[in-house]
Amino acid sequence: MPARLDVQEQDAKKDLDNPGAGEVMAKYGGENAGLPFIAFLDETGRMLVNSLRPQGEGKDKGGNIGHPVEPYEVDWFLAMVKKAAPAMSADESKVLENWLRTQKK
C-alpha cells in the first residue's frame, strides 16, 4: 500500500512535515538524497530498492533520480519497479515506460 510522507518543507510550510518523516527517509537511505525520494518496501518494512541509482562506470556518480525524466532515470525507476512488483506484466510495464519516456520535461 503506498504511503507518502512530507518532509523538508520550506520554513513557511514546516507544519506540513509529517512528524518523524525525516527519520524514515534516513532509515531507507535518503537522508541527503534530495526530493522526491522513493523507497519500495516489502510487507515487513524491509527496503527492496530506493531511488538512489548505483554508481556506474567512469564519471557516472549515480544518485537520487527524483522524479524520473532523463532516460537513465527512467531506466532506474523501471528497474526499481521490477524489483518491487515482479508480478507486473510486460504490458503493464510498457504502459508505465511509455508514459515516463513521453512526459513533458
Buried (B, 14 or more C-beta within 10 A) or exposed (E): EEEEEEBEBEEEEEEEBEEEBBEBBEEBBBEEBEBBBBBBBEEEEEEEBBBBBEEEEEEEEEBBBBEBBEEEBBBBBBEBBEEBBEEBEEEEBEEBBEEBEEEEE
